[in-house]
Amino acid sequence: MPDQEKTWQRNLRQAQNAASKNDPPQNDPSEEEEESPMMPQLPEPGLPKGPKETEEMKEETSEKIRKLTATALRSSFLQLIGTLGLALWVWPYIALHYIMSYMGGPLASLFPRPGREWIKPIVDKAPIPKKLKKWFEETIGQIIEILELMFTSCCCGSCLAIFLGILFFVWIFTSPCDTLQFFAKWAYNIATFFGFCKAE
């Protein structure tokens, strides 16, 4: 019996040794984290990688703002045409757009010159090179600019004439005697100037 127990114990130790040799060594995870090299931090996607990308983003943003201001100016003129210049609520924006586009400065690039808001949407859809699009936009835009400024001047004159006419009729109806006296003196002065009457 003692020999059998020794034999069993020897066989058990041999089996344990064989099992320990077959199992791969398990390392401590904390040691792996310490020994593993640090991964390089990559730049986040979507952020500009350099001055070239930043400049492109600025140009893209400026172009979007230019399209918005050009659309607003075109809509304002369409309302003026539809109301024969009496759409007084659009005049403040037209005046602001003209001032910003003609005065220059850092904001002038965001407000296209008058006339370009009509031709640019047509030129952008044309299948021609970018330089040729710029040439068409400037050449035809200058012609439309002159017509647009003439139309704006006529609208301003008509609005001023209507305003003065309203004031004149209000003045006549509120004080007709003073109005007649004023026109009588005015007619007498003109007649005296041309020699039709003698000055007293």
Buried (B, 14 or more C-beta within 10 A) or exposed (E): EEEEEEEEEEEEEEEEEEEEEEEEEEEEEEEEEEEEEEEEEEEEEEEEEEEEEEEEEEEEEEEEEBBEBBEBBBEBBEBBEEEEBEBEEBBEBBEBBBEBBEEEEEEBBBBBBBBBBBBBEEBEEEEEEEEEBEEBBBEBBBEBBEEBEEBBEEBBEEBEEEEEEEEEEEEEEEEEEEBEEEEEEEEBEEEEEEEEEEEE
